[in-house]
Amino acid sequence: MRNPRSVEDVQALLSLEQAIVRAIHARDTQSLKNFMAEDFVLRGAGAEESDRAAFLTAISTLEADILSLETQNVRAHVFGETGILTGTQLARVRMADGTIINDISEFADVCQRRDGRWWVVLAHSITIPEPAPSPPA
């Protein structure tokens, strides 16, 4: 049987993830500041890392329109004062030149309970390449 606090924590983490997705879609960096710890780290493929300020700047200065942003298969796990969110993010973006990009990435967000609330302390994301078209039969 699950601990009732654990069930509440899982729901709080899932709500946090939904709020982050909405804020990124709206490019609402003020809201994002309220979800991400000051020592937040974003890690992409390889050794590339960004801090909170760089992430927020990238969101606010993105030279593209975020047409849609959603997550799928999101799961939350709680280990004491640490929460892990994993899932798939689907983004559709129109670049300044009109090109539409569909991006699929797998993510893991590490959260930590600080002062009674959850904060994202680390986000890791890897873009999944689109499959090559099948050759004609």
N, CA, C and O of each residue as an XYZ file, in Angstrom:
548
protein
N       0.840     -1.188      0.000
C       0.000      0.000      0.000
C       0.883      1.248      0.000
O       1.877      1.315      0.724
N       0.521      2.209     -0.796
C       1.294      3.451     -0.904
C       1.023      4.361      0.290
O      -0.089      4.426      0.814
N       2.051      5.041      0.687
C       1.957      6.035      1.731
C       1.091      7.192      1.209
O       1.320      7.659      0.093
N       0.096      7.669      1.988
C      -0.752      8.778      1.515
C       0.047     10.013      1.126
O      -0.310     10.710      0.176
N       1.127     10.289      1.854
C       1.949     11.441      1.489
C       2.582     11.214      0.123
O       2.715     12.148     -0.668
N       2.972      9.975     -0.152
C       3.571      9.657     -1.442
C       2.578      9.899     -2.574
O       2.957     10.417     -3.624
N       1.316      9.533     -2.376
C       0.281      9.764     -3.393
C       0.113     11.267     -3.620
O       0.032     11.717     -4.763
N       0.061     12.038     -2.540
C      -0.042     13.499     -2.655
C       1.172     14.076     -3.371
O       1.038     14.976     -4.200
N       2.362     13.558     -3.052
C       3.584     14.042     -3.688
C       3.595     13.733     -5.180
O       3.999     14.574     -5.983
N       3.158     12.540     -5.556
C       3.089     12.178     -6.972
C       2.155     13.133     -7.699
O       2.486     13.612     -8.784
N       0.999     13.416     -7.121
C       0.059     14.348     -7.750
C       0.650     15.755     -7.846
O       0.475     16.437     -8.856
N       1.350     16.187     -6.795
C       1.978     17.516     -6.811
C       3.051     17.589     -7.899
O       3.167     18.604     -8.587
N       3.832     16.526     -8.058
C       4.868     16.509     -9.089
C       4.260     16.513    -10.494
O       4.750     17.212    -11.380
N       3.204     15.742    -10.695
C       2.539     15.723    -12.006
C       1.933     17.089    -12.327
O       1.977     17.537    -13.473
N       1.375     17.740    -11.324
C       0.836     19.096    -11.524
C       1.948     20.082    -11.841
O       1.778     20.962    -12.685
N       3.087     19.940    -11.169
C       4.242     20.794    -11.434
C       4.681     20.639    -12.884
O       4.954     21.636    -13.552
N       4.755     19.416    -13.379
C       5.179     19.183    -14.763
C       4.210     19.832    -15.746
O       4.637     20.433    -16.732
N       2.914     19.715    -15.487
C       1.917     20.339    -16.366
C       2.067     21.864    -16.361
O       1.947     22.508    -17.403
N       2.327     22.430    -15.192
C       2.503     23.885    -15.086
C       3.753     24.339    -15.840
O       3.747     25.400    -16.464
N       4.807     23.556    -15.786
C       6.034     23.895    -16.512
C       5.785     23.880    -18.015
O       6.223     24.786    -18.725
N       5.090     22.866    -18.501
C       4.786     22.767    -19.936
C       3.955     23.969    -20.387
O       4.223     24.558    -21.434
N       2.950     24.327    -19.594
C       2.123     25.497    -19.943
C       2.971     26.767    -19.969
O       2.813     27.599    -20.863
N       3.865     26.920    -19.000
C       4.698     28.123    -18.931
C       5.683     28.181    -20.096
O       5.898     29.253    -20.662
N       6.275     27.068    -20.460
C       7.187     27.061    -21.609
C       6.419     27.404    -22.877
O       6.877     28.216    -23.682
N       5.245     26.786    -23.060
C       4.434     27.056    -24.251
C       4.095     28.545    -24.342
O       4.119     29.124    -25.429
N       3.782     29.157    -23.212
C       3.436     30.580    -23.174
C       4.674     31.485    -23.091
O       4.563     32.710    -23.132
N       5.840     30.868    -22.976
C       7.095     31.599    -22.800
C       7.037     32.506    -21.573
O       7.531     33.634    -21.584
N       6.428     31.987    -20.530
C       6.211     32.708    -19.286
C       7.379     32.437    -18.331
O       7.305     31.567    -17.463
N       8.444     33.197    -18.514
C       9.637     32.961    -17.711
C       9.440     33.317    -16.238
O      10.126     32.775    -15.372
N       8.513     34.217    -15.953
C       8.246     34.569    -14.554
C       7.682     33.351    -13.817
O       8.101     33.051    -12.699
N       6.739     32.655    -14.440
C       6.202     31.440    -13.817
C       7.280     30.370    -13.707
O       7.371     29.685    -12.688
N       8.097     30.222    -14.747
C       9.157     29.210    -14.706
C      10.105     29.440    -13.536
O      10.578     28.481    -12.926
N      10.388     30.703    -13.218
C      11.252     31.006    -12.064
C      10.660     30.438    -10.780
O      11.392     30.058     -9.866
N       9.329     30.381    -10.716
C       8.662     29.873     -9.516
C       8.672     28.352     -9.418
O       8.287     27.795     -8.390
N       9.110     27.676    -10.479
C       9.148     26.209    -10.487
C      10.568     25.668    -10.413
O      10.782     24.531     -9.993
N      11.538     26.478    -10.820
C      12.921     26.017    -10.945
C      13.776     26.617     -9.845
O      13.762     27.825     -9.611
N      14.513     25.757     -9.182
C      15.396     26.211     -8.106
C      16.459     27.145     -8.669
O      16.800     27.077     -9.850
N      16.972     28.010     -7.816
C      18.017     28.935     -8.262
C      19.247     28.193     -8.764
O      19.965     28.697     -9.628
N      19.497     26.991     -8.226
C      20.655     26.203     -8.659
C      20.271     25.173     -9.736
O      20.979     24.185     -9.930
N      19.166     25.405    -10.424
C      18.686     24.541    -11.504
C      19.760     24.345    -12.578
O      20.504     25.264    -12.918
N      19.814     23.110    -13.102
C      20.727     22.766    -14.188
C      19.928     22.037    -15.267
O      19.155     21.125    -14.973
N      20.125     22.454    -16.520
C      19.555     21.760    -17.674
C      20.689     21.045    -18.367
O      21.723     21.637    -18.675
N      20.485     19.758    -18.609
C      21.506     18.971    -19.297
C      20.904     18.417    -20.567
O      19.848     17.785    -20.540
N      21.578     18.655    -21.684
C      21.156     18.117    -22.966
C      22.021     16.934    -23.343
O      22.649     16.312    -22.486
N      22.052     16.628    -24.621
C      22.883     15.526    -25.099
C      24.356     15.851    -24.853
O      24.765     17.010    -24.932
N      25.127     14.845    -24.562
C      26.553     15.054    -24.310
C      26.775     15.764    -22.998
O      26.046     15.539    -22.032
N      27.779     16.620    -22.957
C      28.150     17.293    -21.718
C      27.583     18.698    -21.616
O      27.959     19.446    -20.714
N      26.682     19.075    -22.523
C      26.125     20.431    -22.552
C      25.241     20.678    -21.332
O      24.304     19.923    -21.070
N      25.547     21.743    -20.588
C      24.747     22.119    -19.421
C      24.462     23.614    -19.444
O      25.272     24.411    -19.917
N      23.282     23.980    -18.919
C      22.897     25.384    -18.782
C      22.351     25.603    -17.382
O      21.782     24.692    -16.781
N      22.523     26.811    -16.863
C      21.929     27.137    -15.571
C      20.542     27.739    -15.779
O      20.075     27.863    -16.911
N      19.896     28.106    -14.694
C      18.532     28.631    -14.762
C      18.454     29.894    -15.608
O      17.554     30.028    -16.438
N      19.383     30.820    -15.407
C      19.354     32.084    -16.152
C      19.478     31.829    -17.652
O      18.755     32.438    -18.441
N      20.377     30.945    -18.053
C      20.561     30.647    -19.481
C      19.323     29.973    -20.051
O      18.926     30.268    -21.178
N      18.706     29.070    -19.290
C      17.486     28.406    -19.758
C      16.367     29.423    -19.958
O      15.686     29.405    -20.983
N      16.176     30.307    -18.983
C      15.112     31.306    -19.081
C      15.360     32.274    -20.245
O      14.423     32.671    -20.937
N      16.605     32.643    -20.453
C      16.946     33.507    -21.586
C      16.651     32.796    -22.901
O      16.119     33.405    -23.829
N      16.991     31.515    -22.989
C      16.724     30.750    -24.216
C      15.229     30.695    -24.507
O      14.821     30.804    -25.664
N      14.412     30.530    -23.479
C      12.956     30.489    -23.670
C      12.447     31.850    -24.139
O      11.641     31.923    -25.067
N      12.906     32.915    -23.512
C      12.374     34.246    -23.834
C      12.881     34.791    -25.163
O      12.230     35.651    -25.757
N      14.017     34.315    -25.642
C      14.580     34.853    -26.880
C      14.472     33.887    -28.061
O      15.025     34.151    -29.129
N      13.779     32.795    -27.878
C      13.613     31.818    -28.948
C      13.013     32.488    -30.174
O      11.934     33.075    -30.101
N      13.704     32.404    -31.286
C      13.244     33.042    -32.517
C      12.365     32.068    -33.300
O      12.659     31.700    -34.437
N      11.295     31.673    -32.657
C      10.357     30.730    -33.252
C       9.048     30.826    -32.478
O       9.009     31.307    -31.345
N       7.976     30.356    -33.114
C       6.679     30.281    -32.448
C       6.465     28.853    -31.989
O       6.573     27.917    -32.781
N       6.163     28.682    -30.712
C       5.845     27.348    -30.201
C       4.380     27.106    -30.523
O       3.493     27.650    -29.866
N       4.133     26.293    -31.531
C       2.764     26.019    -31.976
C       2.046     25.073    -31.028
O       0.865     25.253    -30.734
N       2.766     24.065    -30.553
C       2.180     23.138    -29.583
C       3.302     22.537    -28.749
O       4.436     22.394    -29.206
N       2.959     22.194    -27.534
C       3.896     21.557    -26.610
C       3.079     20.688    -25.685
O       2.165     21.167    -25.014
N       3.405     19.411    -25.649
C       2.672     18.493    -24.771
C       3.601     17.389    -24.298
O       4.671     17.159    -24.862
N       3.164     16.722    -23.261
C       3.923     15.582    -22.752
C       3.048     14.339    -22.806
O       1.820     14.414    -22.762
N       3.709     13.206    -22.902
C       3.026     11.918    -22.907
C       3.762     10.962    -21.985
O       4.955     11.115    -21.725
N       3.032      9.985    -21.501
C       3.619      8.913    -20.679
C       4.419      9.454    -19.495
O       5.467      8.910    -19.146
N       3.919     10.523    -18.881
C       4.640     11.108    -17.742
C       4.401     10.258    -16.500
O       3.275      9.880    -16.178
N       5.496      9.976    -15.824
C       5.426      9.218    -14.574
C       6.202      9.977    -13.510
O       7.207     10.628    -13.797
N       5.722      9.884    -12.286
C       6.394     10.521    -11.157
C       6.736      9.456    -10.119
O       5.935      8.566     -9.829
N       7.927      9.566     -9.575
C       8.389      8.664     -8.519
C       8.942      9.517     -7.395
O       9.600     10.530     -7.633
N       8.674      9.104     -6.178
C       9.122      9.859     -5.011
C      10.046      8.985     -4.177
O       9.730      7.837     -3.864
N      11.193      9.551     -3.826
C      12.187      8.889     -2.999
C      12.554      9.860     -1.875
O      13.539     10.592     -1.970
N      11.752      9.857     -0.820
C      11.992     10.782      0.285
C      11.736     12.218     -0.147
O      10.610     12.570     -0.499
N      12.766     13.043     -0.123
C      12.648     14.458     -0.486
C      13.016     14.705     -1.955
O      13.173     15.850     -2.378
N      13.149     13.626     -2.722
C      13.494     13.725     -4.139
C      12.378     13.137     -4.980
O      11.851     12.067     -4.674
N      12.024     13.840     -6.039
C      11.021     13.346     -6.977
C      11.617     13.305     -8.373
O      12.388     14.185     -8.758
N      11.254     12.280     -9.123
C      11.742     12.133    -10.497
C      10.527     12.058    -11.415
O       9.628     11.243    -11.212
N      10.516     12.919    -12.424
C       9.485     12.905    -13.461
C      10.131     12.452    -14.760
O      11.184     12.965    -15.140
N       9.516     11.499    -15.442
C      10.025     11.049    -16.733
C       8.880     11.026    -17.731
O       7.717     10.862    -17.361
N       9.225     11.192    -18.998
C       8.203     11.137    -20.027
C       8.741     11.543    -21.379
O       9.948     11.654    -21.592
N       7.805     11.762    -22.284
C       8.110     12.178    -23.654
C       7.513     13.561    -23.875
O       6.371     13.821    -23.493
N       8.284     14.442    -24.488
C       7.791     15.779    -24.826
C       7.688     15.892    -26.341
O       8.617     15.543    -27.069
N       6.544     16.386    -26.802
C       6.306     16.605    -28.222
C       6.146     18.100    -28.444
O       5.292     18.737    -27.827
N       6.961     18.655    -29.320
C       6.897     20.086    -29.611
C       6.767     20.294    -31.113
O       7.373     19.583    -31.915
N       5.971     21.272    -31.466
C       5.836     21.692    -32.867
C       6.138     23.184    -32.880
O       5.473     23.972    -32.208
N       7.163     23.561    -33.664
C       7.684     24.919    -33.637
C       7.783     25.453    -35.068
O       8.204     24.742    -35.981
N       7.386     26.720    -35.246
C       7.572     27.396    -36.541
C       8.760     28.341    -36.398
O       8.736     29.284    -35.606
N       9.799     28.065    -37.184
C      11.002     28.886    -37.154
C      10.747     30.209    -37.877
O       9.748     30.350    -38.581
N      11.643     31.168    -37.704
C      11.492     32.501    -38.302
C      11.345     32.442    -39.822
O      10.674     33.288    -40.412
N      11.972     31.445    -40.462
C      11.880     31.321    -41.923
C      10.630     30.567    -42.384
O      10.454     30.321    -43.578
N       9.764     30.201    -41.434
C       8.522     29.503    -41.770
C       8.611     27.992    -41.689
O       7.588     27.311    -41.764
N       9.796     27.461    -41.540
C       9.980     26.018    -41.424
C       9.306     25.501    -40.154
O       9.446     26.085    -39.080
N       8.577     24.405    -40.296
C       7.948     23.758    -39.136
C       8.846     22.611    -38.678
O       9.267     21.772    -39.475
N       9.123     22.596    -37.408
C       9.938     21.530    -36.827
C       9.090     20.774    -35.814
O       8.462     21.371    -34.939
N       9.081     19.458    -35.945
C       8.450     18.575    -34.964
C       9.569     17.933    -34.166
O      10.434     17.260    -34.726
N       9.550     18.138    -32.874
C      10.611     17.636    -32.008
C      10.017     16.671    -30.995
O       9.009     16.962    -30.351
N      10.655     15.527    -30.868
C      10.272     14.542    -29.852
C      11.486     14.319    -28.976
O      12.575     14.024    -29.468
N      11.294     14.461    -27.678
C      12.415     14.229    -26.772
C      11.937     13.453    -25.549
O      10.780     13.538    -25.138
N      12.854     12.712    -24.998
C      12.633     12.000    -23.740
C      13.244     12.864    -22.645
O      14.327     13.422    -22.818
N      12.546     12.972    -21.516
C      13.065     13.839    -20.455
C      13.006     13.164    -19.103
O      12.232     12.236    -18.871
N      13.848     13.662    -18.224
C      13.812     13.323    -16.806
C      14.030     14.619    -16.042
O      15.036     15.302    -16.234
N      13.090     14.950    -15.182
C      13.210     16.124    -14.329
C      13.396     15.641    -12.891
O      12.600     14.855    -12.377
N      14.439     16.116    -12.268
C      14.709     15.775    -10.872
C      14.222     16.938    -10.023
O      14.597     18.090    -10.245
N      13.387     16.620     -9.057
C      12.813     17.644     -8.177
C      13.255     17.376     -6.745
O      13.568     16.245     -6.373
N      13.272     18.419     -5.970
C      13.640     18.297     -4.567
C      12.657     19.115     -3.740
O      12.299     20.238     -4.095
N      12.231     18.520     -2.627
C      11.357     19.263     -1.728
C      12.223     20.169     -0.868
O      13.108     19.713     -0.144
N      11.940     21.483     -0.968
C      12.658     22.483     -0.183
C      11.622     23.406      0.442
O      10.737     23.919     -0.244
N      11.739     23.606      1.723
C      10.812     24.490      2.446
C       9.359     24.120      2.174
O       8.503     24.994      2.038
N       9.086     22.826      2.095
C       7.710     22.349      1.988
C       7.114     22.316      0.595
O       5.932     22.007      0.445
N       7.904     22.627     -0.437
C       7.366     22.566     -1.795
C       8.391     21.967     -2.745
O       9.582     21.897     -2.441
N       7.903     21.539     -3.900
C       8.756     20.908     -4.892
C       9.365     21.939     -5.837
O       8.690     22.858     -6.302
N      10.651     21.766     -6.108
C      11.386     22.595     -7.057
C      12.087     21.666     -8.047
O      12.575     20.604     -7.662
N      12.140     22.061     -9.319
C      12.946     21.319    -10.287
C      14.387     21.768    -10.097
O      14.690     22.960    -10.146
N      15.278     20.794     -9.879
C      16.688     21.124     -9.678
C      17.543     20.705    -10.872
O      18.613     21.268    -11.101
N      17.070     19.719    -11.629
C      17.802     19.272    -12.801
C      16.815     18.755    -13.836
O      15.889     18.011    -13.512
N      17.024     19.155    -15.075
C      16.230     18.641    -16.184
C      17.188     18.054    -17.204
O      18.191     18.673    -17.559
N      16.872     16.864    -17.669
C      17.703     16.202    -18.675
C      16.798     15.836    -19.834
O      15.732     15.251    -19.645
N      17.235     16.189    -21.042
C      16.406     15.969    -22.218
C      17.261     15.504    -23.384
O      18.338     16.046    -23.633
N      16.773     14.496    -24.098
C      17.469     13.984    -25.274
C      16.472     13.913    -26.420
O      15.426     13.274    -26.310
N      16.806     14.577    -27.523
C      15.952     14.557    -28.709
C      16.031     13.189    -29.365
O      17.108     12.613    -29.523
N      14.870     12.688    -29.740
C      14.769     11.406    -30.435
C      14.719     11.708    -31.933
O      13.814     12.406    -32.389
N      15.676     11.193    -32.700
C      15.634     11.494    -34.138
C      14.407     10.864    -34.802
O      13.953      9.783    -34.429
N      13.895     11.584    -35.798
C      12.771     11.030    -36.548
C      13.261      9.844    -37.346
O      14.368      9.871    -37.884
N      12.441      8.793    -37.430
C      12.867      7.633    -38.215
C      13.016      8.005    -39.686
O      12.285      8.849    -40.205
N      13.958      7.372    -40.333
C      14.162      7.606    -41.768
C      12.951      7.043    -42.526
O      12.385      6.025    -42.129
N      12.561      7.705    -43.607
C      11.440      7.198    -44.386
C      11.761      5.813    -44.950
O      12.900      5.520    -45.316
N      10.748      4.988    -45.009
C      10.921      3.660    -45.579
C      11.112      3.761    -47.086
O      10.462      4.573    -47.743
N      12.000      2.942    -47.632
C      12.145      2.965    -49.094
C      10.893      2.431    -49.775
O      10.193      1.583    -49.222
N      10.613      2.929    -50.977
C       9.420      2.423    -51.685
C       9.534      0.943    -51.940
O      10.623      0.406    -52.142
N       8.386      0.294    -51.928
C       8.363     -1.174    -52.126
C       8.510     -1.530    -53.575
O       8.511     -2.711    -53.923
